[in-house]
Amino acid sequence: MERKMVESRHQRLRLKQQGQAKTCITLYWIVFCCLVLLMPKAAVAAPAVHDFEQEPLIPQFEFFVDKEHRHTLETIRQLPDNAFKKAPVTGYAGGYNRAVHWLRFTIPAATQPGQPLWLRIHPAYTDFLTLYRPDTSSDDTFVSVPSGEMVENWEKKTDRAFVFQLHAQNQAQRFYLRLSSSNNHSVIARVYSQSGYIGRVWVDYTLSGLYIGLLIALFILNIRHHKVHKNKLNTPYLALVAASLFTFISGDNWIMLLLPDSSKAWASYLPQVGTLIYTLTLSFFYHRLFEFQRQRNPIGYYLSIGFMGLTAIGFLALLLDLYIEYMPLLMKLSALYLLWTTGVAFSWWYHKRRHAGLILIAALLIFFGTFGTALFYGGWVASGILVFYSYTIGTLSGTLVFHGLISRQLRQLEQQYVTALLEKEHTEQLLAREQSDKEQKAQFISMLSHELKTPLSVISMGSAQSNLSEKARHYVQQAINDMSRVIDRCAVLEQVDHQVETRQETVELIALLDTLIQQSPSPTRIQRLFSKTSCQVQSDSDWLRVILSNLLDNALKYSPPETTIRIGLSCHNQQICVVFHNWTADPLPDGEKIFTKYYRAKSAHKKTGSGLGLYIVKRLADQLGGSIRYQSAPANTPLLFESDQITQASGVKEKEMLQHNKMNQVEMSLCLPDLS
């Protein structure tokens, strides 16, 4: 029963894990399809005339880096054209520095002048961002529109990006952007019509919600696994998922939308903190995944520990306001570290280590995703929105692959756990069976020595007499018979404990019963309650003789000498049943134990016996395809089986005597299949 419970538990857990895996795969494909289907149409660079209703516009930036912070809009406008450098069409990557970055761009004439336009700028963690737009009421003048993380009223914002409202004109317009940040100086901008802007925000929020929801689902699934099984990768993986979630909601300023404006001072550092936490947890996860141990791989161990230490220094640099100077170094080291760990994953795959294929795929995804974002943040590459979000895509894909890896390991642990439980259960059963056998053997030896003392003492007393009387000779012979019977049953026990060899033959049941009655010690005490002269069954005659002789001997031995043993015969439900009815003194045998090995009722201890007779009967009856049933009741209570037949045959005098002596009725019913 316990084995079935363990196997059932294993089956439930396996189905549960399969369901969780299917859920994660489904969520992944939902995100993937949304990325493909919901991604807005590709924006295009500025033509001479542009239809903003058809597609958004990517501004073509030109930039000037003011390292000394001495320029204003007037001086910037007076700079020669060659002072500005052209940025890639996809965006501007200014990197980590303390300079002020000036950008200028031109919005072409619109096909529908006067329509509202929306300039949407990412990332949303620039401290101070000022847009200078032409004043439509005056030529050659500009109106400044301040924005930025430290300027915006976040309690009233609905879009975490920086948004400026413009108006389409029938001629081209030049705009200026001033960037000043304690973080990274990067800009990805799009100009939308009003309907295009609403659609873009809806897509952005949908994809972000799916990404956040999927990470939360992964965290919940694995924290439930973590409570069941302690895996060396569980804790680092949970930390990695939590860090990925925190980095996304802080880097994209989802947190700022939820916090009051009074928290701006410290909340503006959350993107930097998120970047450091993610880098540290990723290195910690790789440290556990690739098993960098000092004894086995000292070079890998010290490189891994060293990178984690350098990452941790970033928190100190942030406190000392040295984050901008520190991050370019960390970005370069991160690129080298990810390249190295990807090489380790490739080496594992090349040497065909377990799960190395999944590890290599995940390492490549995280490498390309993080490396692309590092190139953008470091100011080396400006490849647009996809590179800016390559970290998000790579992290999500790699995290899902690692989830599959850990799920495989958990399934293996569960199988090992169930195997260990089954082995433990089997061992406990063997120990319990061995202990039970020892106890039964000790009980049997004790009982056997006790049961043989009485007949041996009778034989000893008889042998001391020179001339035995008839009565003494009877007692000696009875003692010898009792000992012989005990020894015979012990000899049969070894066979019936296993599957006995049987042969099917036609057995004349009534003739066999008559023979056993005539051979019994007291044939006059036995009354036949059947009128049939012939009844044949298909069975093994030798083993059937053992069963019937044990039942008859048991009835004679444990009933008072002055009572009658009645044997009935009936046929019903395609069975032939032989019923042995006798009387016995209080207390009655325990019906649940009467067929167990070595059991003897309290009222039977005055008789020589082994406690094996009915056990042998039960084992043989089962192996012959039959059954044995025990019934007992007080003398004045009619038994259900054959009760009318027995009551009619019982004498009133005998009944009165048995009731007066507080006797009980006992019935043993042997039923054999009727194969005739």
N, C-alpha and C positions, 0 to 999 in steps of 0.2 A: 504493500500500500504506500509506504513512504517513498519507494523508488518511483512509483507512478506519479506521486505528487511532485518529486524533484524534476522528472522528465516533463511533466505538464508545465511546471514553472519555467523550465528552459524553453519550451515551445512558445509560451506566452511572451517571454522576453524577446525571443527571436522574431516573432511576428511584430512585436512592438517596435523593435529596432528597424525592421524592414519598412514599417509604416512611417517611422520618422525619416528614414532615408528617402522614401518616395516624396514625403512632404518637402524636404529640402531641395530635392531635384525639381519638383514642381515650382517652388518659389524661385529657384535660380532661372528656370526657363521663362517664368513670368517677367522677371527683371530683364532678361536678355531680349525678349520680344518687345518689351516696352522701350528699351534702348534703341532697337531697330525701328519700330513703328512710330514711336512718339517723338523721336529726335526731329527737331524742326528742319526745314529745308536749309540747305547750305547757304550761308550768307556770301555775298559777293563784294568785291572791292568797288570803290566808287567809280561809276561811269560819268559821262557828261550830264545825263538826266536819269533819274532813278525812280522806279515805281515801288514805293515802300509797302504798298498793299500786297504786292506779289511776293516779295522776299525781303528779309532784313538786309542791312548794309553793314559791312565791316569797315570801320574807319581806317584809312591808311595813315599810321602815325609817323611823325618825324619827331626826334627827341634831341634835347639838349640837357646835359648833366651839369647842374650848378653846384660844384663841390664846396664853394665858399659861402653859399647862401646870401649872395649880394644882389641878385637880380630881382626886378619886379616885372610886371607885365609890360610897362613902357620900355624898359631896357631890353627885354626879350624880343619885343616887336622890332626893335632897331637893329638886332643882330642880322648879319648877312645870311643869305640862304644857305651858304656852305657851312655855317656853324651848326646847322641841324643835320643829323644823320637819319637816314630812312630806316625805320624798323620793319621787320617782316610784316607781310600783309595780315598775318593771323593774330598779331598782338604784340605787346611790348613786354620784354623781360629785363627789368633793371637790376635784379639781384639784391644782395644784402650790402647796404652801405648807408652812410649818413648824409648823403647828398640830397639836394632838391632836384627833382626830375620834372622838366617842362616838356610837355607834348603838345604838338599842334596837328590838327587834322582838318580836312575840308569835307563838308557835306554838300553833294551836288544839288543842282536844281531838281525839284520834285515835279512829277507829272501832275500832281494835284496840290498846287500851292495853298497854303493856309491850313492844311490838315495837321493835327497834333502828332508830334514824333516823340519817341521815348528813347533816351540814351541810357542803356543798362551796362554797368561796369562791374567786373569781378577782378580780383577777389575782394571780399567785404571787410578786410582787416586793415586797410590803409588808414592811418591815423587822421591825416588831414588831406582832403582832396577838394580842389577848387576848380570849377569850370568857369571860363570866361567866354561868354557868348556875345555876338554883335548886338548892339542896341539898335533895334529896328526904328526907333524914333530919332536917332541921330547918327550921322555917318562918322565912321572912324572912331567910335567909342564902344566900350565893352562893359557888360554888366557881369559882376562876379557872383557866382552861386556857390556858397560854401557847402561842403559835405564832408564825409569821412566818419570813421568809427568814433572819434572823440567829439564830433560835432552833431551828428544825427540825433534826433529825438526817437530813441528806439521804442519807447512806449507807444508811439503813434505809427510806427512803421508796420507795413504788411509784407514788404519785400526786403529780404535781408541784403540784396545787392544795392549798390548806389545808383539811384535813378534820377535823371534830369529830364525835365520836360522841355522840348524844343518845338519849333513850328517850321513847317516846310515853306520854302520860299521858291520864287520863280528864277532864282539865280543862286550860284554856289555861295556857301558861307564858310568862313574859317573860324575855328574854335581853338582855345588853348586850355590845357589841363596842367595844374600844378600838383605834384605828388610829394608828400613829406610823411615818412613813416618810420617807426621804430622796428618794423618788421621787414618784409620783402617789398621791393618796388616792382610790381608787375601789374599789367593792365590787359584785360581782355574785354573788349567793348563791342556792342552791337546796337544798331539804331533800328527801332521797330516802329511800325504804325501802331495805332491804339489796339486794333484787333490782334495784330501780330504779337504785341507785348503781352496781352492777356493770355494768348495761347502759349507763349513761351513760359510764363510764370506757372501756368497750369501743368505743363510738361515737367518743368523743373521741380515743382513740389511733389508731383506724382512719383517721379524717379527717386527723389530724396526719401519720400515716405516708404517706398518699396525697399530701398537700401537700408534704411534705419530699421524697418520691420524685420527684414531678413536677418540682420545682425542680432537683433533682440531674440528672434526665434532660435538662432544658433546658440546663443548664450544660455537660454532656458533649457534647450535640449541637452546641452553638454553639462550643465550644472546638475541636472537630474541624474545623468550618468555618473557624475563625480560623486554623488552621495552613495551610489551602489558600489562602484569599483574605483579604487585608488590607482590610477594610471600615472606614470611619470610625466606624460604629456598633457594630462587633463588640466592641471593648474596653469602651466604656461599658455596653453591654448585658450583657456577662459580669459586670461589676462590679455592675450593678443586680440581676441574678439572685442573685449571691453575697451581696449586702447583704440582699436579701429573705429569703434562707435564714437568714442569721446573726441578723437581727432577730426572726424567728419563734422560733428555738430559744433565743434569749436572753430575749426578752420573755415567753415562756411557760415559762421556766425548765427547758427540756429540758437545758440545759448543766449546771445544778446537780445534776441526777440522775446525771450522769456524773463529776462532780468530787468529790474528797474534801472533807470538812468543813473541812480546814485552808485551803481556798481561798475560804472564804466572804467574807473581808474584801475581796478584790479582785473576786471573781466577782459580787458584788452590784451592781457598777457596769456589768455587761454589758448589761442592758436599756437604760440610758441611752446607752451607747456604740452599741448597735445602732440606736437611733432616730436618732442623729446621723449615723451612717454611711449609713443608708438615705436620709435627707433629702439628704445631700451627693451621693451617687451618682445619685439621681433628678434633681437639678438639673444635674449634669454630663451626664447622658444627654440631658436636654432641651436643654442648651446645644449639644450636637453635632447633635441631631435637627433643631432649628429653625434651625440655621446662624446663630447669633448672632455676627456678625463685626463688628469695630469699624468697618471701612470701609463696609460695606453697611448695617448697622443699629446705629449707635452706642448708641441708647437701649436697645434690647434687649440689646446686649452688656453695657453697664454694669449694667443691672438684674440680669441673670443672674449676672455676676461678683460683684456686690454681695451677692446672696442666698447664693451659695456661700461668700463670705467671712464673712458673719454666721453661717452654719451652722458653719463651721470654728471660730469663736470659742467655740462651745458646748463644745469639748474643753477649752479653757482654763478656761471657767466650771466644768466638771466637776472639774478639778484644783484650783481655788480654792474648791471647795465652794459655788459659786454657781449650781449647776444649777437648783435649785428656783425661784430668782428669774429665771433666764434663760429657762426653757422657756415660760412664758406668752407672752412676746414672740415667741419663735420659732414658736409655734403660730399666732399671729395672722398673722405674716409668711408662714408656709407656706400658710395658707388664701388669702391675697392672691396669693401666687406661683402656686399651682395654678390659681386662677381666671384669672390673666393668661395662663398657658401654654395653658389650655383655650381661651381666646379667640383665641390665636395659631393653634391647631389649627383652630378654626372658620373663621378667616380663610383659612387654606390651603384648607380644603374649599370655601369659598365661591368662591375663585378657581380651583378645579378643578386644583390642583397634584397631581402624581403621588403616589399612595398616601395622599392627604390623608384619605380616608374611614377607612382603618384607623387613622391617627394620631389622628383625632378620637375614634373609639370608645375607643381605649386611653387617651387623655387623660381622657375623661369617666369611665371606670371607675376610674382611679387617683385622679381628683379626688374623686369621691363616696366611694370607699373610705377614702382618707386623711383627707378632710375630716370624715367621720362619726366616725372614731376621734379626730381632733383635738378635735372638740366634746366627746367623752366625756372624754378626758384633761384638757382644759382646765377641766372642771367645769361646762360650760354645758348639756350634755344628758346624761341618763342614760336610754338607750333599750334597755337589755338586752343580751343576749349577741350578738345580730346586729349591733348598732352597735359593740359592743366588738371583734368580729371582722370588721367591715366593711373594715378595712385589709387583712386576710388575703385576703378574697374579692376586693376590688378590685385588690390587687397581683397575685394569681394571674391574674385575667382580663386585666388590662392587659399583664402580662408575656407571656402567651400570644399576645395580639394583636400585640405588638411582635415576638415570635418569627416570626409569619407575615409581618410586614413585612420583617424582615431576611432571611428565607428567599427572599422575592421578589427582594430586591436581590441576594442571592447567586446566584440563578438568572440574573438579568440579567448579573451579572459573569461568570458561567460562560459564558453565550452570547457575550459580548464577547470573553472569553478564547479560546474555541474559534474564533470568527470571526477573531481576530487570528492564531491559530496556522495556520488554513487559508490566510489571506492571506500569511502569512510563508512557508508551505510552497509556495504557488503562485509567490510571487516568487522563492524559491530555485530552484524548478524552471525558471522562465523564465531566470534567470541561468545556471543550469547548462546549459540547452539552448543559450542564446546562446553561452556559452563553448565548448560542444562544437561548435557550428556554426562558430565562429571557428577552432577547432583543426582541424576537418575541412576547412574551406575552405583554410586555410594548407597543410595536408598535401596537399590535392588540387592546389593551384597548384604546390607544390614537385614533386609527383609528375608532374604534367602537363608542366611545363617540362623535367623530366628525361627523360620518356618521348618527348617530341617532338624532343629534341636529336639522337637517333640517326637517325631517318628524315630529318630535315632535313639532317644532315651527308651522308647518302647521296645525297640529291637534289642538294645543293650540289656534291659531288664529280662526280656524273654530268653536271650541267650544264656543268662545266668541261671535259669531254671533247668533242672535235669529232665523233668517230665512236664511238658506244657499241657495245660488244659485246653479244651476246645475253645473256650472263650479267649484265653491268652493267645492261642494260635491265630484266632480271628483278628485280634488287635495287631499282632505282628504283621500279618498279611496285609491288613489295611494300611499300616505304616509304610510297608514296602511299596504298596500301590500309590500312596500319596507322594512318596519320594520319586517314584518312577514318572508320575504325572507331571510333577514340577520340572524334572529333567527333560521330559519330552517337549514341554512348552518352551523351555529355554532353547532347545535345539531348533524348534520351528521359528522362533523369534528372528534369528539371523536371516532367514529366507523371506519372511513377510515384510521386513523393513525395506525390502527392495521389490521390484516387479518380479513376481513368481512366474515360472513357466507353467502354462495351463494347456490343456487339450480339450477340445469340445467333443463330447460323446453323449450318447443317450444314457441317462441315469434313471433307473426305476426308483423314484423317490420314496414310495410307501414301503417297498421292500427294504430299502436302506434304513428307513426309520425303524422298521420291525427288527432288523438285525441289531441295531444299536440298542433298542429297548431290551432285547434278550441278553445282550452282553453287558448291560448295566449292572451295578451292584445290587439294585433293588428294583427288579422289573415289576414286582407286584404293586409298587407305589405309582406306577405310571398308567394313566388312563388315556386311551385313544378316542378322540372325539371326531373321527371322520369315518364315513361308511364306504368310501371308495376302496376298490381293491387294486387299482392301478393308477399311477400318475407319473408321467415321464417328463423329464426336463433335459435340456441340452446344457451340460456343464462338465466340470472336471470332477470325476467321482472321488479321487483321493482328497482333494481340498474340500469338497462338499462334506465328506465324512468327518474331516477335522472340525469344520464349522459346527455340524449337528452334534457331534460328540461333546464338544466344549459347551454348547448350550444345554444339552441334557445333563452333563456333569455339573454344571453351574446350578441348574434348578434343583437337582438332588442334594447337592452339598449344602446349599444355603437356605433350605426349607426344613421345618421341623419334621422328624421321622414319622410322626403320626398323620402328616398331611399327604394329599394326593398331588402328583404332577400331571397336568393335563396337556395333551398335545392336540392342536387343531390344525386343519388344513382348509384353505379356501383359495378360490380363483376369482380375480376381478382386476379390471384395468390392465389386461394383458400381463398379469403377474400371478405367480403361484406363491402363496405365502404359507409358511409353517410357523405356528404360534405355540410357544412354550409358556404355560401358565403355572405359577407356583406361589407359595406363601413365604413370607419372611418376617422376621421380628424387627422392631424398632431399633435404631433409626433406619430410614430408607436410604439407599445409595443416592449420591448426587448425580442427577440425570445428565449434567453437563460434563462430568468427569468419568462416567462409568466405562467409557470405551477408551480412555487414555491409558498409556503404558504405566504399569506398576500401581495403578489405583486400586485400593481395597476399601470397602465401606467399613465403618466402625463395627457394625454387627458381624463382620466376616473375620475379624481378627482371631476368633476362637478356633477357626478352621485352618488347616494347612492349605496354602495356596501361594501363587507367584504374582498375582496381579496382572497376568499376561493373557488369560483366557479370552476375555471379551475384547481386548486390544487385537488379538490374533483374529477373532471372529470379524471385527470391523474391517481390518485390512484385507482379509481374504474376500469378504463379501463385496467390497468395493472393486477388487481386481477381477472378480467373476461377473461384474456387471449387475450385482444385486444391491440390496440395502438391508440394514438392520435397524430396528426401532425398539426403544425401551419405553414402557409405560408402568406407572405405579400409582396406587391409590389405597386408602384405608379399606378394611374388609367390608364395610357396609356401603361402599361406593362402587357401583357397577362400572367396569372399564368399557370404553367405547368399542374397541376392536374385539369382536367375538364375544361380547359381554353377555348377550342373550343365551348363546349356546353354553357358555360356561356356567352361568347362573342356574340354568335348568338342570345341568348335570351335578350341581353342588348339593350336598346333603344338608339338611337343616341342622343336624347335630354338629357337623363339622363347622358350619358357619357360626353357630353359637359359641363353640369352643374357641375359634379363632378370634371372634370379637371380644370374648372375655379375656383372652391373653394379649389383646392389643396387637394383632398381627396385621400385615399389609399384603395386598395383592401385587404381584409383579408379573409383567408380561414382556416377553422378547419375541419380536416378529421378524422372521427372516423372509424377505421377498426376493424371488428370482424371476428373471424375465421368461415369459412363456413363449418359447420359440417354436412350438408345435404348429 
